[in-house]
C-alpha cells in the first residue's frame, strides 16, 4: 500500500514537471526573466499563477506527502493551461474521487421523442447523445440496463458502463459486443474532431481499461449496430431481442436504441414491470 502511494505521488510529480516544462513565461502572461538552462516555467511562476506557496508547490513536484484540495488543484490546472483530460488526470493522481461528468453542452431530448420511447414499453429503448451518453430511457430499459446504478465518473455513458460490466454482463458474448461498441464509438469520435468532452472521455477509457486501449489502437470502425441479442438476466432468465439503432429526425446527434423483444421476452418484461409499478 505504501509503495502504491509513493508511486502515485511520483507520477503526480513527474506529470507536473512535464506540464510546467512545456510552457513559456510569455504564453502565460508573465514578464520574461533571466535566461534558464532548462525550458519552461519556474516553480515560482506556477505558484504565482496558482496563488499558492512556492515551498508547498515544490513539495508536490518532489513527490512529498502533501494533500492538495480540489480548489488548489483547479488553480494549478489553470496555471499550467491543462486540457480537460489533463485536469482530470491531475485529480486522479492527487487521489481525489472525481464527480460525475456531464457532456460539455446540454443535450435535450424533445418531448415527442420521449413519448415515443416511453410508448415502446415493454420493449427496452433509450436515447443517446453524440458521445454515447444516455439521455432518456423507458421503464423497460431501466429494468434491463439499470441506468440508475452509478458508475462514476461517467455513469450514463454507454461505453464506460459496458466496460465496467466485464465478467458480470448479462450479454452472452460480452467481448464481441464490446469490440463492436468500441469500433462504433470510434466512428462517432471522428465526427467531432477537437470535442473536449470526447477527448476527456477517451482519456478516461484508455486509462481505465487496457482492453479498450488495445482495441482502440486497432483502428476498427463500424456503423450503427443492429442484429439479434441474447442476454441472461439474473431474475428473468434468457431474454432475446432484435437490436436496432436509428437516428432521430430532431437532431443528427440523437440516436434511439431499441431492443425489440421476442414474444416470450416481452411477456417476462411486462410481468416484471407490473410487479414494480
C-alpha positions, 0 to 999 in steps of 0.5 A: 500500500505504501509503495502504491502511494509513493508511486502515485505521488511520483507520477503526480510529480513527474506529470507536473514537471512535464506540464510546467516544462512545456510552457513559456513565461510569455504564453502565460502572461508573465514578464520574461526573466533571466535566461534558464538552462532548462525550458519552461516555467519556474516553480515560482511562476506556477505558484504565482499563477496558482496563488499558492506557496512556492515551498508547498508547490515544490513539495508536490513536484518532489513527490512529498506527502502533501494533500492538495484540495480540489480548489488548489488543484483547479488553480494549478490546472489553470496555471499550467493551461491543462486540457480537460483530460489533463485536469482530470488526470491531475485529480486522479493522481492527487487521489481525489474521487472525481464527480460525475461528468456531464457532456460539455453542452446540454443535450435535450431530448424533445418531448415527442421523442420521449413519448415515443420511447416511453410508448415502446414499453415493454420493449427496452429503448433509450436515447443517446447523445453524440458521445454515447451518453444516455439521455432518456430511457423507458421503464423497460430499459431501466429494468434491463440496463439499470441506468440508475446504478452509478458508475462514476465518473461517467455513469450514463455513458454507454461505453464506460458502463459496458466496460465496467460490466466485464465478467458480470454482463448479462450479454452472452458474448460480452467481448464481441459486443464490446469490440463492436461498441468500441469500433462504433464509438470510434466512428462517432469520435471522428465526427467531432474532431477537437470535442473536449468532452470526447477527448476527456472521455477517451482519456478516461477509457484508455486509462481505465481499461487496457482492453479498450486501449488495445482495441482502440489502437486497432483502428476498427470502425463500424456503423450503427449496430443492429442484429439479434441479442441474447442476454441472461438476466439474473431474475428473468432468465434468457431474454432475446431481442432484435437490436436496432439503432436509428437516428432521430429526425430532431437532431443528427446527434440523437440516436434511439436504441431499441431492443425489440423483444421476442414474444416470450421476452416481452411477456417476462418484461411486462410481468416484471414491470407490473410487479414494480409499478 
